[in-house]
Amino acid sequence: MKGGRSKADSRNNDNKYASKAGGDMWKSMSEAQKAPFVAKAEKRRNKYNKNIVAYNKRLVSFLRKMMIGNLTRKG
């Protein structure tokens, strides 16, 4: 696997510099410039939280049904 390591290192360096540049850009932006991104992130966070609550309810319901099913089969 000759050369594989250098390709991976190159990609990591590209990501490192892109992340650094993005962070520097974000720090230089005013609150007004950041506002649309912050609003979008908040909207997505709220959607995610609603989805995770619904998922957990379905999971608990499923697990309860499985436990009840297992109890009735054994007894």
matplotlib code that plots the C-alpha trace (Angstrom):
import matplotlib.pyplot as plt

x = [0.0, 2.7, 1.6, -1.7, -0.6, 0.5, -2.9, -4.6, -2.2, -2.9, -6.6, -6.3, -4.2, -6.7, -9.5, -7.3, -6.7, -10.4, -11.6, -9.1, -10.2, -13.8, -13.3, -11.4, -14.1, -16.8, -14.9, -14.6, -18.3, -20.6, -23.6, -25.9, -23.9, -24.1, -27.8, -29.2, -26.9, -27.7, -31.4, -31.1, -29.1, -31.7, -34.5, -32.6, -31.8, -35.5, -36.5, -33.9, -35.0, -38.7, -37.6, -35.4, -38.3, -40.6, -38.0, -37.5, -41.2, -41.5, -38.5, -39.9, -43.2, -41.5, -39.4, -42.4, -44.3, -41.3, -41.0, -44.7, -44.5, -41.6, -43.3, -46.4, -44.6, -42.6, -45.5]
y = [0.0, 2.4, 6.0, 5.4, 7.2, 10.3, 10.6, 10.4, 12.9, 15.2, 15.0, 15.6, 18.7, 20.0, 19.5, 21.1, 24.3, 24.5, 24.2, 26.9, 29.2, 28.6, 29.3, 32.5, 33.7, 33.0, 34.9, 37.9, 38.0, 40.4, 39.2, 40.4, 38.3, 35.3, 35.7, 33.6, 30.7, 30.8, 30.9, 27.9, 26.0, 26.7, 25.6, 22.3, 21.8, 22.1, 19.7, 17.2, 17.4, 16.8, 13.8, 12.3, 12.6, 10.8, 8.2, 7.5, 7.1, 4.6, 2.7, 2.5, 1.4, -1.3, -2.5, -2.8, -4.8, -7.1, -7.6, -8.3, -10.7, -12.5, -12.7, -14.2, -16.8, -18.0, -18.2]
z = [0.0, -1.1, -1.3, 0.4, 3.5, 1.6, 0.0, 3.3, 4.8, 1.9, 2.4, 6.1, 5.5, 2.9, 5.5, 8.2, 6.1, 5.0, 8.6, 9.7, 6.9, 7.6, 11.3, 10.5, 8.2, 10.9, 13.5, 11.2, 10.4, 12.1, 14.1, 11.2, 8.7, 11.0, 11.7, 8.7, 9.5, 13.2, 12.4, 10.0, 12.7, 15.3, 13.0, 12.2, 15.9, 16.8, 14.1, 15.2, 18.8, 17.8, 15.7, 18.5, 21.0, 18.5, 17.8, 21.5, 22.1, 19.2, 20.6, 24.1, 22.7, 20.5, 23.4, 25.7, 23.1, 22.7, 26.5, 26.8, 23.9, 25.4, 28.8, 27.4, 25.3, 28.3, 30.7]

ax = plt.figure().add_subplot(projection="3d")
ax.plot(x, y, z, "-o")
ax.set_aspect("equal")
plt.show()
